[in-house]
Every structure is written in C-alpha cells, then in structure tokens.
Amino acid sequence: MTIIEANKREVMQKIIDGSDIDGLLRIVTKLDEQTRAEVLKAISSQLDVAKKNMHIASIRRIVKASDKEIKDWLVTAVVDSYAEGGNVMYADLKKLHVKPAQDEGNNALLSLWTSEKIRQIDQLSVQKDAVNALISDAYLDFANGMNGIIKGAEHQLNEALKRQIRAQQIAGQITGASMRDIAKEIKELIGDQGFSVLIDRGGNQWTISRYSEMLARTHIMRSANEGVIARLIEYGVDIAQVSTHPGACKVCVPFEGKIYSLSGQSEKYPKLDRQPPYHPYCRHTLLPRPDLIEE
C-alpha cells in the first residue's frame, strides 16, 4: 500500500500559518514596550529601595495583564491545532479506506473535529483532557518568559540603584546630570532588542518576542501531532511512520522514515517513545501504516 506522503511539511506549515502567531507577537511586543517604558521612567528619577519596589510592582501588573491575553491565545491555538492535526489524519485514513476501530455510530467522534466540538461534546472528553494537558504544558513554558521579563527589569533597576548610590557616595549627592548619565548607561545595557528572558546552553540570548514565537510554533506542532496520534488510535492503526522531508536537519535525520508502534505491543516495531516535533520549528509528523498492522 502506498504511504500517504502528500508533502506533510507543507500540510503542517499550513496549520502553523492558521494559528495567528502575529496576534501573539502583538501581545508580547506590547508587554516588552510597556515594561521598557516603566524601567526607563524609574531610572530617570532618583531611586531608593521603596521606589524600586514600587516600579517592580507596576511591572508585575503589566505582566499579569499580558499573561491573561497569552493564556487566551494559547487556549485557542492549542485546541485549533489539535483539531487540525486530527482532521489531517482523518482525511488520510479515509483515502486509505481504513475502517474505524471504534463505534461508527458515534458521529461526534468519527467526524471532522472543531474546537467547539472538543470543548462541548461529551464523547470527545478524552480529546478535551488531552488539549487541557497540552495547554498547561505550553503555559508553563510561556510562564518562564513572563518571569524572565520581571527578572530582567528588576536586574536593570538594581543596576541603576547601585550606580546612583555609588555616584552619591563619590559626589556627596546625586545630581540631575548624574541621573541622566546613569539612565543613558542603563538604556544602552537594555539595548534595542528588548529584555532577554532566556539564555540557552549555547549562550544565545532570547528576547520575549523571539522566545514566544519559538514556543508558539513548537507547541502548535506538538498539539497537531497529538491530534494525529489520537486519530490513529481512534481508527485502530497502531503502526506509524515518521515523515521524511528534503533537507532535514541532523536532529531529525535519525527519525526520518522510521516505523513505530504507538502501543509498544508490536513484536516487529519499536514503541514510539519520542514523537515529533523533535526540536523547535520542526514540522515532522506521523504517517499511517495500516498495511503493516500485525495480526
């Protein structure tokens, strides 16, 4: 039987393109700008510990407001991508004339999914639980970025306070000129790229926008692939194959074309212990192999 290989890279890219990542980036860009403005306002005045803490409290309120918007975005993006991933596999299995393993009379389950169906229909409670877990996992990653914004701002305010104290010790007082010089120095430290919320193992600094885009793309693909797996299980297809793409990176090459058992009960194929995506921006997925189901 021919493997369904209708260029899954492009199919998965369409799921990403439909996820309104630009909407998320507008949220985090506003967050970065508002936080930067609060920091610049603080370092342009004479600071003490109480004033520094007052500005940190204000920044926490800014982050909290954006946090709510990000949560709302995640709920929509994760549920939609899970449904889309499931629908892609649904179409593939239909093309292969695979009969569902579950009750064919269950129209809610054995049909195209929508976010509304997953949220509201009782027969899709397993799918609802799955997307809730995916949302929680994604939010934990985004929370790191939110904490990074607060820590980055607090670090700059601490640095400004230390420099003001040092200038006051040297001159006996803090002058307007000294405050302006210190504010300029701190502004240069912040730079034009925004606050770094993460430094990875390679020493690369991630701004909130870059970090958020990477997380969004990764979690959208993860959700879509979970939807793919849910459909395979629904149709009783235990054997699946990792898609192959031209120019795959060195991380993905060892997995490309490999065949796995979802349940781990196959005597011939290994259990799928690590499913795509295999790294940020990865667009690999699973292909159904009903022709390899073992009797």
RANOR-V588510 format. One record per backbone hydrogen bond with DSSP energy under -1.0 kcal/mol. NH is the residue of the N-H (numbers start at 1). CO is the residue of the C=O. E is the energy in kcal/mol with one decimal. If there is no record, write none. Layout:
# RANOR-V588510
NH	CO	E
NH	CO	E
This chain:
# RANOR-V588510
7	5	-3.5
11	7	-1.6
12	8	-2.9
13	9	-1.8
14	10	-1.9
15	11	-1.2
16	12	-1.8
17	13	-2.9
18	14	-1.5
19	16	-1.9
24	20	-1.2
25	21	-2.4
26	22	-1.9
27	23	-1.4
28	24	-2.2
29	25	-2.3
30	26	-1.9
31	27	-2.0
32	28	-2.5
33	29	-2.5
34	30	-2.7
35	31	-2.4
36	32	-2.5
37	33	-2.3
38	34	-2.0
39	35	-2.3
40	36	-2.8
41	37	-2.2
42	38	-2.1
43	39	-2.7
45	42	-1.5
52	48	-2.7
53	49	-2.4
54	50	-1.8
55	51	-2.1
56	52	-2.1
57	53	-2.2
58	54	-1.6
59	55	-2.2
60	56	-2.4
61	57	-1.6
62	58	-1.8
63	59	-2.6
64	60	-2.4
65	61	-2.0
66	62	-1.9
67	63	-2.6
68	64	-1.5
69	65	-1.3
70	66	-2.6
71	67	-2.3
72	68	-2.1
73	69	-2.2
74	70	-2.7
75	71	-2.4
76	72	-1.7
77	73	-2.7
78	74	-2.9
79	75	-2.0
80	76	-2.4
81	77	-2.3
82	78	-2.3
83	79	-2.3
84	80	-2.5
85	81	-2.6
86	82	-2.2
87	83	-2.2
88	84	-2.3
89	85	-1.8
90	86	-2.2
91	87	-2.1
92	88	-1.9
93	89	-2.7
94	90	-1.9
95	91	-2.1
96	92	-1.6
97	94	-1.3
98	93	-2.5
102	234	-1.0
106	103	-1.8
107	105	-1.7
110	106	-2.6
111	109	-1.5
118	114	-2.3
119	115	-2.0
120	116	-2.0
121	117	-2.6
124	121	-1.6
125	122	-1.7
128	124	-2.4
129	125	-2.5
130	126	-2.2
131	127	-2.5
132	128	-2.1
133	129	-1.9
134	130	-2.0
135	131	-2.6
136	132	-2.3
137	133	-2.3
138	134	-2.4
139	135	-2.6
140	136	-1.7
141	137	-1.3
142	138	-2.1
143	139	-2.6
144	140	-1.0
146	142	-1.9
147	143	-2.6
148	144	-2.0
149	145	-1.9
150	146	-1.7
151	147	-2.7
152	148	-2.6
153	149	-2.3
154	150	-2.6
155	151	-2.4
156	152	-1.8
157	153	-2.2
158	154	-2.6
159	155	-2.2
160	156	-2.3
161	157	-2.5
162	158	-2.4
163	159	-2.1
164	160	-2.3
165	161	-2.4
166	162	-2.3
167	163	-2.4
168	164	-2.3
169	165	-2.2
170	166	-1.9
171	167	-2.5
172	168	-2.2
179	175	-2.3
180	176	-2.2
181	177	-2.4
182	178	-2.5
183	179	-2.6
184	180	-2.1
185	181	-2.1
186	182	-2.6
187	183	-2.4
188	184	-2.0
189	185	-1.7
190	186	-2.3
191	187	-2.2
197	206	-2.8
198	206	-1.1
200	204	-2.2
203	200	-2.2
206	198	-3.1
211	207	-2.8
212	208	-2.2
213	209	-2.3
214	210	-2.1
215	211	-2.4
216	212	-2.8
217	213	-2.4
218	214	-2.1
219	215	-3.0
220	216	-2.2
221	217	-2.0
222	218	-2.2
223	219	-2.3
224	220	-2.5
225	221	-2.4
226	222	-1.8
227	223	-2.0
228	224	-1.9
229	225	-2.3
230	226	-2.3
231	227	-1.9
232	228	-2.0
233	229	-2.5
234	230	-2.2
235	231	-1.9
236	233	-1.4
237	232	-2.8
240	260	-2.3
241	287	-2.4
242	258	-2.4
243	285	-2.6
248	245	-1.1
253	249	-2.1
255	252	-2.1
256	252	-1.5
257	242	-1.5
258	255	-2.1
260	240	-3.1
261	270	-3.0
262	238	-3.2
272	261	-2.5
273	271	-1.6
282	279	-2.0
287	241	-3.0
289	239	-2.1
292	289	-1.9
293	290	-1.2
